[in-house]
């Protein structure tokens, strides 16, 4: 039998606490949800702006919003949190959401032992070095690696990923000659990997002055990643090559046209003499 989920009352409205989806869902209107990602972490819970009119986050011109604070999910629904993170109720006694959501071993390795996260790109290991603003290739001191500031234009804000051309021999970001590209690159591949903030949230927090655990309850903490190799057909290069070929054809036809006209004029004169 499916258990009845607990509720929390916000300004007279009951919201179901759904820890599986990490959201609050209005009990009398299941479509009205407040996502966990929209909340700000506090020492002992979460806060968010709440519209008394919409019973959700306020709109741009909503003047009837207030700041709401709720307890941590481990307090609101200890049974659900214990089940979600494979613990018993006794195991989670005295623990916080962060204790359950973040791998303690990964946290210790990153914070206390200084281990940098790593990412495998086409079979080679790179260290996520936010202090140096790059993905730094392991055991290749001649390579400049992948500098984040160099690949800004390849960042997708919606997906929060970079998709870049990459040279697997030099272990570096490398752009092809886009203006003259007539075929898919043979010495480069396209790879996709998360933003530096997702790759190393702790390093990001340190660099920009946030609390060291800021954002970890939303995204968790990983120390190992693998970049995805992206087929060229999924990138803009296919259309770019078609465009370059059309331009080349147009330029070639344009350069041949005067010669063709001249030949026609000479042929006309020759026929005129025969007449």
C-alpha positions, -999 to +999 in steps of 0.1 A: +000+000+000+014+034-010+020+056+020+004+090+023+030+117+019+034+143+046+023+179+040+036+213+050+013+243+054+024+275+037+002+305+046-029+285+048-023+262+018-012+225+022+016+213+001+026+177-003+063+170+005+076+149-024+112+139-017+115+116-047+111+146-070+124+171-045+094+194-047+064+208-029+031+200-046-001+218-038-024+192-023-056+205-040-038+214-073-013+188-082+000+208-112+011+236-089+047+227-077+076+245-061+109+229-072+137+223-048+160+240-072+141+273-066+149+273-029+178+288-011+196+267+015+199+280+051+216+266+081+185+245+091+162+246+061+153+264+030+138+298+021+121+311-011+098+339-022+062+330-021+033+347-039+001+348-018-018+353-050-004+325-071+006+302-043+039+297-059+070+318-068+061+354-075+060+368-110+080+398-121+054+424-111+040+405-081+038+428-051+022+403-027+051+380-021+066+371+012+097+351+023+089+316+034+111+293+054+106+255+056+125+228+075+149+204+058+134+175+039+149+151+065+127+168+090+096+172+068+097+135+056+123+114+074+108+082+061+109+093+025+145+106+028+156+073+045+141+053+017+154+076-010+190+074+002+189+037+013+191+043+051+170+033+081+152+058+102+178+053+130+206+059+105+194+094+096+187+105+131+205+138+137+216+140+100+210+169+077+199+170+041+235+176+031+247+146+051+223+124+030+226+141-004+264+144-006+287+114-007+308+118+025+338+101+011+338+123-020+334+154+002+364+143+024+386+136-006+378+170-022+377+193+008+401+177+033+425+159+011+425+184-018+417+159-046+407+176-078+378+161-098+388+145-131+371+139-164+379+114-191+380+129-226+384+104-254+404+081-231+427+107-215+423+120-180+420+157-173+420+174-139+393+201-133+415+229-122+393+260-117+422+279-101+440+277-134+408+281-154+413+249-174+409+212-178+445+202-173+456+169-190+473+144-168+509+135-176+511+159-206+529+191-195+534+203-231+497+206-236+477+237-228+447+216-222+412+231-224+410+267-211+375+276-200+378+312-211+389+301-246+357+280-251+331+305-237+314+307-271+308+270-271+288+270-239+251+261-239+234+278-211+202+257-213+221+224-211+249+238-190+275+221-211+303+228-235+306+212-269+339+219-284+362+207-312+391+187-296+424+173-308+429+139-291+466+139-301+476+172-285+449+170-258+438+205-266+409+225-277+414+232-314+392+251-339+392+240-375+395+266-403+358+274-403+360+298-433+376+272-456+362+240-442+349+218-470+347+184-452+344+171-417+377+173-398+397+141-397+421+149-369+395+165-346+365+152-327+336+170-309+332+164-272+306+176-247+312+181-210+295+199-181+303+235-170+331+241-145+305+249-119+290+214-122+324+197-126+338+212-094+312+230-073+335+233-043+363+248-064+338+272-079+325+282-045+360+289-032+368+310-063+337+332-061+334+334-023+304+312-017+299+290+013+318+258+005+286+236+005+266+261-016+247+243-043+258+208-033+223+198-021+210+206-056+236+188-077+254+164-054+292+159-055+311+138-080+348+135-085+348+116-117+332+124-150+333+112-186+329+135-216+305+125-244+319+122-279+295+140-302+290+129-338+298+158-362+264+154-377+249+167-344+270+199-346+268+231-367+297+219-389+274+200-413+255+232-422+287+252-422+303+229-448+272+231-470+273+269-468+311+270-476+305+247-506+277+269-519+299+300-516+328+282-534+305+271-562+290+306-565+325+322-566+336+297-592+306+303-615+311+340-611+347+339-621+339+317-652+310+338-664+331+366-681+351+341-700+319+324-712+304+357-724+336+365-743+336+332-760+300+338-771+308+372-785+338+358-806+316+330-819+290+356-829+315+376-848+329+346-866+294+335-877+288+371-889+318+370-912+306+338-928+273+353-936 
